[in-house]
Amino acid sequence: MVESAAHQPLTPEQIQKLTEKGAVVIDIREPEEFAEAHIPGALNVNLDHEFTHCATALLQPSSPLVIMADDIDEVNLAATKLARLGIADVKGFGGGGIYAWQQAGMPVESVVQVLVHDLHEMIAHDHLLLSILTRNGFHKLSSIAGGMSSWIEAGYEVEESE
């Protein structure tokens, strides 16, 4: 088992060097915070009840990791949970969080968040959704001519959640 250095604060420059060498940044902040600004390529693995499932699915036990969080207690909790999963090569955490990363002039990415009602409207007019996806780097997309209404009018099955 690799010894964890999860308690070690890392500078933005150190994080950048580690990621260039293959380290994975796991951002354990809330999804809304992650969406606003995160390190390019970071994975949002929130500390909620899905943490174990997501960490197991997304992370390799041998991958070196950097944790991005809001406070040291969250870093310690994440490192403990990761160690229980056999994922223990934590190189440290982002000292100063995403704020320090941004202040150092490092690049950030963001994710457009859409309210459920707005998404429902977009799907009804799928060309809007297509535009948003294209603008955010998705390619090889197709559009339903006439939107979802034409799908429904053609008599095709639509599964509705409860």
N, C-alpha and C positions, 0 to 999 in steps of 0.2 A: 504494500500500500504506500502511496506517495504521501509525504507529509504535507499538510495544508498550511498555507500562509495566509489564510483568509483574513486574518486580523491586520494585515499589512496594508496601509494606505499607499496607493500608487498615484503618481502624477499622470496627467494626460499624455505626456511624452512617453512614459513607461508603458502605459496601456497601448499606445499606438505601436511601440516596438514589439510588444507581446503579440498583438493581433497580426502584425506583419509576419511573425514567426508561426502563426497558426492558432494562437489562443482564441477562444470563443468568449465573447462578452455576453453574460446573461444579466439582463436588466430585470430586477425583481420588483420594480415599482408598479404602481397601479396602471392598468392598461391606458387610462386617460392621460396619465403623465408620460408614459412611453410614447403615446401617439403624438403628443405635443412636441417632444424632442428626444432623440436617442442617438447613440453612437451608430454610425452606419454598419449594418450587418449584425447588430445586436439582436439577441432573441429575448422576447418578453416572456419570462417564466415567473408569473406572479406567485406569491407565497400562499395563495389560497388553497383550498382542498384539492385542486388539480395539480399542484406543484409536483408531487411524486410522479404522477402519470406523464406530465409534460416533460419533466427532466429526463425520465427514462426514455421517452420516445425521441427526444431531440439531441441529447448529449451522449457522447461516447465516454466510457469510464477513463480512457487514457488521454482525453483532450484536456489541455491546460485551460483553465477558466479564469476570467476576471468577473467579479460581481459588481454591478452598478446598483446602488440602493440609496434610500434617503437617510438611513441611520445605521449605526454599527450594530444595534440589536437585530435588525433585519439581516444584516450580513452574517452575523453569528448563527442565526436561525437557519438561513439558507445553507451555510457551510455544514452545519450539523445534519440537515436533511440530505444533502448531497453525499456526505460521508457514509450515511446509512445505506445509500444506494450504491456504494462503491465508487463514487465519483469524488475523488479527494484531491485532485491536482489543482487546487485553487491558488492562484498566484497572488491574489490580493483583491482589494476593492478600490473603486474609484474614489480617492480622497477628494472630498468637496463635491462629490456627485456630478450630475450633468451640468450644474452651474459652473464648476471649475473647468470642465471640458469645454464649455462654450466660451468662458473667459479666456482660455488659452488659444482661442481662435480655431479650434478644431471643428471639422465639419459635423453637422447633425442631419438627421433625416426626420421626417414626420410622416404621420399617417392620417389621412383624411377620415374623420369620424362622422358618421351619418346617423341621425335619429331613426328609430325603427319606422315611424310614420313616414318620414321622408324617403327611406329606402323602399317602402311599399309603393309610394308614388313613382319613384324612379323605375322600379321594376315594371310598373304598368306602362311606362314609356321607356323601354329598355335602351333607347338611343342615348338617354341622359346618363344611365349607368355605364354604358359603353364608353362614353366620353370621359367620365371620371376614371374608369379603369385604365384607359389608354393614357390619360394624362399622368397617371401614377405608375407608369412603366409596364403595364400588362400589354401583351401583344398576342397576335393570332386569335383575336376575339371575333365572335360572330354576333350579328344582331338579328332578332326575330322581326321580320317585316310586319309592321302593324302592331308590334309589342305583344304583351301578354294577352290583351283582349282578343287578338286574332287567333292565338293559340286556343283560348277558351271557346271562341266562336266556331272554331274548326272541330270542336268536340273532343279535343284531347284531354286526357286526365290531368287534373291538378290536385296534388296532395296538399291538404291544408292541415296545419298544426292546430292543436287544441289550445 
